[in-house]
């Protein structure tokens, strides 16, 4: 569950349940509560969404992978 941050929307798309952030606290709570109720009533779909989001996270942000890519990038630069 996340606000509609453009970065998150672009990278994670429909694997995240979004809330409007420019609303009062009560409305924000209600949005979060609705998402939690949806998760409870649709556990398999929620797990599927979470797995897809995790795959995106691993692909884009896992530190080990980023370090490997950095090393490969360094090697390319040094060879030039």
C-alpha positions as CSV (number, residue, x, y, z in Angstrom):
1,X,0.0,0.0,0.0
2,X,1.6,3.3,-1.1
3,X,0.7,6.8,-2.1
4,X,0.6,7.5,-5.8
5,X,4.3,8.4,-6.0
6,X,5.1,8.6,-9.7
7,X,8.3,6.6,-9.2
8,X,6.4,3.8,-7.5
9,X,3.6,3.9,-10.1
10,X,6.1,3.8,-13.0
11,X,8.2,0.9,-11.6
12,X,5.6,-1.2,-9.8
13,X,2.5,-0.4,-11.7
14,X,-0.5,-2.6,-10.8
15,X,1.5,-4.6,-8.2
16,X,0.8,-1.9,-5.6
17,X,-2.4,-0.8,-4.0
18,X,-2.4,3.0,-4.1
19,X,-4.0,5.7,-1.9
20,X,-4.6,9.4,-2.6
21,X,-2.2,11.4,-0.5
22,X,-3.9,14.8,-0.8
23,X,-6.8,13.9,1.5
24,X,-7.6,14.3,5.1
25,X,-6.5,11.7,7.7
26,X,-9.9,10.1,8.0
27,X,-10.2,9.6,4.2
28,X,-6.6,8.3,4.1
29,X,-7.4,5.8,6.9
30,X,-10.5,4.7,5.0
31,X,-8.5,4.0,1.8
32,X,-5.9,2.0,3.7
33,X,-8.6,0.1,5.6
34,X,-10.4,-0.7,2.2
35,X,-7.1,-2.1,0.9
36,X,-6.5,-4.2,4.0
37,X,-10.0,-5.6,3.7
38,X,-9.4,-6.4,0.0
39,X,-6.2,-8.1,0.9
40,X,-8.0,-10.2,3.5
41,X,-10.8,-11.2,1.1
42,X,-8.5,-11.8,-1.9
43,X,-5.4,-13.5,-0.4
44,X,-4.3,-15.3,-3.5
45,X,-4.5,-12.2,-5.6
46,X,-2.7,-10.2,-2.9
47,X,0.1,-12.8,-2.7
48,X,0.4,-12.7,-6.5
49,X,0.7,-8.9,-6.5
50,X,3.3,-9.1,-3.7
51,X,5.4,-11.6,-5.5
52,X,5.4,-9.5,-8.7
53,X,6.4,-6.4,-6.7
54,X,9.1,-8.4,-5.1
55,X,10.4,-9.6,-8.4
56,X,10.5,-6.0,-9.7
57,X,12.4,-5.0,-6.5
58,X,14.9,-7.8,-6.8
59,X,15.5,-7.0,-10.5
60,X,15.8,-3.2,-10.1
61,X,17.2,-2.7,-6.6
62,X,19.0,-5.7,-5.2
63,X,22.4,-4.3,-4.0
64,X,24.4,-7.4,-5.1
65,X,23.1,-7.0,-8.7
66,X,23.7,-3.3,-8.7
67,X,27.3,-3.9,-7.6
68,X,27.8,-6.5,-10.4
69,X,26.4,-4.0,-12.9
70,X,28.7,-1.3,-11.5
71,X,31.7,-3.6,-11.9
72,X,30.8,-4.4,-15.5
73,X,30.3,-0.7,-16.2
74,X,33.7,0.1,-14.7
75,X,35.3,-2.6,-16.8
76,X,33.8,-1.1,-20.0
77,X,35.0,2.3,-19.1
78,X,38.5,1.2,-18.3
79,X,38.7,-0.7,-21.6
80,X,38.0,2.4,-23.6
